[in-house]
Amino acid sequence: MTDRLSLDRCSINTATLGHRSHISDVIDKIARAGFGAIAPWRRDIEGNDAATVARQIRDAGLGVSGYCRSTYFPAATAYGLRHNVEDNSRALDDAATLGAPCFVLVVGSLPDGSKDLGCARRQVEDGLGQLLEHARKIGVSLAVEPLHPMYAGDRSCVTRLDEALDICSKLDPDQAGGIGVAIDVYHVWWDIAVLDQIRRAGAEKRIDAFHVCDWLVPTKDLLLDRGMMGDGVADIWRLRSAAATAGFNGFTETEIFSTHWWSLPEEEVLRTCAERMIEFC
């Protein structure tokens, strides 16, 4: 049986606080709330010096669980794909500067006017392949995050954990590292094969990140109505336990997109996250 989490093994993705405060204030609030790590979002770093932010994170006594998120890969033209790969390469460098072990990739899907999912998937594999050597060189893993199928048309043509792992195996058949998966409870809780695939991910040493929130019934908005842990129907404890049993020993990261929680004081959100992570994760 997996032990309950301690707060120093928990991380807060900055999106959970709604991008309302400057990153330096967010770092301070997360540290004072007792969490062990932070996962910065790119929009919170833009306009700031990544090295300065990294120093602020270290000075606050926080680790970094990951860096979110990638530019979508698929594009209508070869130039567009190349631009997207280059943009992600620059973000990888920022991830390294911040001390993030992984760069979380929401890979994108159909470009405007396209219905060719096969082409989108090939572009994703091509883009990841172009980034892999650089990722290995700077020590930041490419964490492919499968998204719930409701996002298949725009946000991600990779919708199941086994798909993400198959891409990793294709690009890294010898398990040399540099590419893995980010497992988000919100996106995978429904999958009948998820426990088997978590075991596979662990056996292949590919679990780079583990994100928690809950699935509300009813869900009122497909993007901005994620639930606080314990408020929905996802078996968070079972999935987190499976990841731990499979060998994942990184930070468990709360990532909640919610207009409800974004309307509340940041300190209240952090206090609730702390209570719920210990109780339900």
N, C-alpha and C positions, 0 to 999 in steps of 0.2 A: 504494500500500500504506500503510495507516495505521500510524503509529509505535506502539510499545508505550507503555503508560502510564508516567508517572512518579508517584511516590507523592504528590507535592503536588497532583496532579490527581485524587486518589482521596478518597472520603468513606466514613465508617462510619455506617450507620443504627444508632441506639442499641439497637434490638431485637436486633441481632446479638450483643450482650453479655448478653442475657437479663434486662435490667431488675433487676440484682442490686445495683448500687451507686448511691449518690446521684449526681445529674446532674453536680455539680461534680467528683466523682472521675472520672466517665466522660470529661468534657471533658479533664481533665488527662492521663488515660491515652492517649486518642486523639491528643492533641497530641504527647506524648512518643514515641509510636510512629511519628511522622513523616507522618501523614496531613494532607491539606490542608483537610479540611472534616468537618463532622458533620451528621447529619440527626436531630434530636431526635424522639422519639416522645412523644405527648401524655401518656401515663401517667408519663413521666419529668419532665414539666414541672408536672404537677398538684401543688399544695401549695407550689410555688415561685413567686417573682415572675419573670415572663417577662423583664422589663427587666434584672433582676439576672443571670439566666442569659445573656442576650444579651451583657452586659458581660463575663462570664466567658469566653464563647466568643471574643470579640474579643481580650481580654487574652491568651488562649492562642495567638493567632495563627491561629485557624481561621476558615474560611468556613462558610457554612450552605448545604447543597445542597437542602434541602427540609424540610418539616414533615409528619409522619405522625400519624395519618391521620384521615379524616372519620368522623363518625357516619353510619350507614346512613340513606339517605333514605326508602325506602318504609315506609309505615305503614298500619295498618288503618283509620285515621280521618284526616279533614282536620286535626284538632287535632294528631295525632301527627306528620304531615308537617310542619306549621308548627313544632312543637317541634324537630324534627330539623334543619330549615333554620336556625333561630335558634341552635342549638347549634353548627352548622358556621360560622355567621357569627362567633360569639365566637372559635372556633378560628382563623379567618382573621385576626382581629385579633392573636392571639398570634403567628401566623406572621409578620405584619408586624413586630411588636416584636422578634422573634428575628432578623430580617433574612433570612428565607427567601424565595427567589424564587418558590416554589410551595408549595401545600398539596395533598398527595396525597390523592386521593379514592377510597376503596374504597366503592362506592356502595350496596351492599346489594342484596337481592333480595326474595323472597316474604315478606310478613308472616305471622305465625302464622295458619294456617287457610286461607291463600290458595293457589290454583294459577294465578293470572292473571299470567303473566309480562309480558304486554302492559301491564297496569295498573302493574306495578312499574317498567317502563321509562319509562312516561309520567311517573310520579312523580319518577323520577331527573331527567328532562329539565326538569320543572317546578322542582324544587329547585335545579338548577344555574342555570336561568334567573333565579331569584330572587336568587342570590348573585353573578351576573356583574358587575352594576354596582358593587357594593361591592368586589369583587375588583379591578376596574380602578382604582377610586378609591384604594385603599391600596397598589396595586402588587404584589399577590401573585396569581400565576396559579393557576387551578383546574386541577390536573393529574389528569385522569381516568385511572385505572389499570385496564385490562382484566385480569380474573383468569382463570386456567385454568378450563375448563368444569366441572371437578369441583366448583367452588364456585357453580355457577349457581343452586342452590336456596336458598342462604342468604347468601353473602357478596357476590356480584355477579351481576347480571343482564346485565352487559356483559362478554363473554368473549373478544372478538377486538379487535385493534387497529383494524380497519376500522370496527367498531361505535362505538368511542370517537371516532374521527375524524369519523364521520358526525354524532355528537351535537355535536361542536365546530363543524362546518360549519353545522349547523342553527341553533345559538345565536349563532354569530359568522360569518355568511356573508361579511362584508366583511374578515375577518381583521384586525379591529381589536385583537385581543389579549385577554388576561385569561382565556383557557381553552385548554388544551392536553392533552397526554397524558404519563403516566409509563409508560415501557416497562420491564417487568421480565422478564428472561430466563426466569425460572422459569415465567412465565405464558404466554409467547408463542413459545418455542423450537420448538414442535411444528407451528406453523401454516404450511401450504404457501405462504401469501401474505405471510408476515411481512416478507420483504425488500422486496417491492413497497410494502407499507404503511409501512415505515420511510422509504422514499424519498418517499412521499406526505406523511408527517408532516413531513419536512424541508422539502419544497417549500412546505408550508403554514405553516412556522415554528411548529410546534406541539409539538416535543419539549421538554418541561419537565424531565424527569428520566430517568435511565437506571440501572436497578438490576441487580446481578449476584449470582448464586449458581448452583448446579448442580442438575440433576435426577438423583437417584440411581436406579439399577436394582439391586434392587427398592427402591421407596419404601415404607417401613414405616408411615408415618403421613402422612395427607393434609395436615396442617398443620405438624407439628413435625419433619419429616425432610428439610428442604432440605439440599443438599450444599454443601460448600466447593468453590470454583472448582477444576476439574480432577479432581474425584472422580466426576463423572457423565458424562452423554451429551450435554449441551447444547453447541452450537457457540458458545460465548461470544465468542470472538475474532471470528468472522464477523459476529455481530449487533452487537457494539460497533463494529466497523469500518464496518458499514453506517450506523450512527447518526452516526459521525464524518464519513463521506463525505457524509451528508445535511445536515451543517451543525451538528450538536450539538457544542458546545464546553464544556459544563458538566462538573461533577464526575461521575465514575463511582462509583456508590454501592453498597457491599456491604450486602445485607439478607438475613440468614439466620435463619430460625426453626428451631431444632434443639435437642432435648433433649440430644443428644450434645455439641454445641459449648457449650451453656450449662452443662454439667457441668465444663468445663475452666477453668483460671484465665484471667481476662480478658486478661492480658498475652500468654498463649500464643495465644489466639484472634486478637488483633490482629497478632501476629507472623506467624501463618499467613496471615491475610487479606492482609497486605502482600506476602508472598512470592508468593501465588497470583494476586493482581491483576496484579502485574508479569509473571508468567509466562504466564498464561492469558487476560488481558484486553487 
